[in-house]
Amino acid sequence: MLDKEYINKLVNNEKEKIIINRRELHEIPETGLILPKTKAYLKEKLENMNIKYYETENVDGIYGLLEGKNKNKIICIRADMDALPIKEKTGLDFSSKNENMHACGHDGHMSILLTTLKILNEVKENLDGSIMFIFQPGEEGYLGAKKMMDSGLFENIKPDIIFSSHIGNIFEELDNSEFGIGYDKVMSSLDKFKLKISGSESHGAEPHKSRDPFIPTAEILLAVQSIISREINTNEKAVISFGKINGGSAANIIPADIEIEGTVRAVNEELRKYMDKRIGEIAYYISKAHNVSIEYDYTYGAPILENTNSLVKDFIACLDENLDDKKYKVLKNPTMIGEDFSYYLEEIPGFYYFFGSKKLTDNKYYSHHTEKFDIDEDNLFKVGYINLMYIIKYLNK
């Protein structure tokens, strides 16, 4: 009964609803771990489908279990919920109604999962297993996955495997409507650091009376970049980027303090620790040379995302069996973009895949986390279809 023709028919019947849900979610973007409007929207949809759910404490996470014939075999699928603090400039009829924006495709992720659950709920009596689902807040830098786990996410329901996906334009080599998945490490760790360089202020016309923090700051900015270019094997993938600098109040005043912040990405755990150590050392010795003080704080965020290779192989087989156009790629190199789904994969076997869903705006494909980012909502149903076929394949094998 649950062959690809039948499932494809069910998904095709939901095409329009996927787009409607995505647009309604796109209008109410919320950031962080507390997402009252988004959570209320999802709860209403789940209740309308008679799907039981639970809510995590402290963060606005939602999860549940669709029970098939076998409660001892569980596959889990996750969608992220949060948006970004970006003022939208797409000009869409359903643009954000507030100062935030779904600039990373999470509106599409939620809509796809809602449709996936609707169809699974209709066919669950034909499944030799059960499906756990997770709607997770705080993926955008708030480590929502870890916080949901810390709130007891897997205490009562522990899946055998877990998977998720990302739509958009993360891997440029993926064409529109093309799937992509990689073996081993596919996404980097996601860390951040802060430096505060403190001297003493003076009038700009009398620099000798100050301990100017600008000069050591400039040297630190340049020297830290040499870690990548001169200390790390060129075969390794690693990134150190500065993204924020703050200091000073007027053109003619040398300030006492300057603060700078940056991000560190790696797909090698030892290299990750090495960059932490070297940033601190470089900042310390440069500050000493200029007679200023330094405060250094390094925050380890989401770990390296590493797929379970046996499950990747199974998923590729699913793509091969169910995509008539065979439109998929096996990704060769990891991206330096991070994802807190990696926390789940530290505890549960699983994988993360990608789907090309990009839309031209002003004759350009805008990248994630930008004010004109958009997705091709007409192809979202294909992700739902593959999710369903993989879940059925896994549970009924």
URNORQUI-V105589 format. One record per backbone hydrogen bond with DSSP energy under -1.0 kcal/mol. CO is the residue of the C=O (numbers start at 1). NH is the residue of the N-H. Records with the same first field share a line. If there is no record, write none. Layout:
BEGIN
CO->NH  NH
END
This chain:
BEGIN
1->3
3->7
4->8
5->9
6->10
7->11
8->12
9->13
11->14
12->15
14->18
15->19
16->20
17->21
18->22
19->23
20->24
21->25
22->26
23->27
25->28
27->97
30->83
32->138
33->60
35->39
36->40
37->41
38->42
39->43
40->44
41->45
42->46
43->47
44->48
45->49
46->51
47->50
54->63
59->61
61->56
62->135
63->54
64->133
66->131
73->130
74->160  161
75->132
76->163
77->134
79->136
84->86  101
92->95
101->84  103
103->369
105->109
106->110
107->111
108->112
109->113
110->114
111->115
112->116
113->117
114->118
115->119
116->120
117->121
118->122
119->123
123->126
124->127
127->69  129
130->75
131->66
132->77
133->64
134->79
135->62
136->81
138->144
139->141
143->147
144->148
145->149
146->150
147->151
148->153
149->152
152->155
161->76
162->351
163->78
164->353
166->355
168->357
171->174
175->178
178->356
179->329
180->354
181->331
184->307
186->335
187->305
191->264
192->299
193->262
194->297
195->260
196->295
197->258
198->293
200->211
202->254
203->206
206->209
207->210
211->200
213->217
214->218
215->219
216->220
217->221
218->222
219->223
220->224
224->227
225->229
226->230
227->231
233->236
239->265
241->263
244->261
246->259
250->253
252->204
254->202
256->199
258->197
259->246
260->195
261->243  244
262->193
263->241
264->191
265->239
266->189
268->272
269->273
270->274
271->275
272->276
273->277
274->278
275->279
276->280
277->281
278->282
279->283
280->284
281->285
282->286
283->287
284->288
285->289
286->290
287->292
288->291
293->198
295->196
297->194
299->192
302->190
305->186  187
308->312
309->313
310->314
311->315
312->316
313->317
314->318
315->319
316->320
317->321
318->322
319->323
323->326
326->328
327->179
329->181
335->188
339->342
340->343
341->345
344->347  348
349->162
350->308
351->164
353->166
354->180
355->168
356->177
364->361
370->373
371->89
375->377
376->379
377->380
379->382
380->383  384
381->385
382->386
383->387
384->388
385->389
386->390
387->391
388->392
389->393
390->394
391->395
392->396
END
